[in-house]
């Protein structure tokens, strides 16, 4: 368990600002794609 914690700390130190920005961009694009595919509110079956 101690080795895993040390490995986690080492990998967290290797993250720089560009990695964090890239992760945020990917997450925001994924949320945008999921949001555009969301159904409209009250989307009934029959269109009148």
C-alpha positions in Angstrom: 0.0 0.0 0.0 2.9 2.3 0.8 4.4 1.8 -2.7 1.1 2.6 -4.4 0.8 5.8 -2.5 4.3 6.8 -3.4 3.6 6.0 -7.1 0.4 8.1 -7.0 2.4 11.0 -5.6 5.1 10.7 -8.2 2.5 10.6 -11.0 0.8 13.6 -9.6 4.0 15.5 -9.7 4.5 14.6 -13.3 1.3 16.4 -14.3 2.1 19.8 -15.5 -0.2 22.7 -16.5 -0.6 21.5 -20.1 -1.8 18.1 -19.0 -4.4 19.6 -16.8 -5.6 21.9 -19.6 -5.8 19.0 -22.0 -7.8 17.0 -19.6 -10.2 19.9 -19.0 -10.6 20.4 -22.8 -11.4 16.7 -23.3 -13.9 16.6 -20.5 -15.6 19.8 -21.7 -15.9 18.5 -25.3 -17.3 15.2 -24.0 -19.9 17.1 -22.0 -20.8 19.3 -25.0 -21.3 16.1 -27.2 -23.5 14.5 -24.5 -25.5 17.7 -24.1 -26.2 18.1 -27.8 -27.5 14.5 -27.9 -29.8 15.0 -25.0 -33.5 14.8 -25.8 -35.7 17.9 -25.5 -37.8 18.4 -22.4 -41.2 16.7 -22.7 -40.2 14.9 -25.9 -43.5 13.2 -26.6 -43.8 10.2 -29.0 -46.3 11.8 -31.4 -45.7 15.0 -33.2 -48.8 17.2 -33.7 
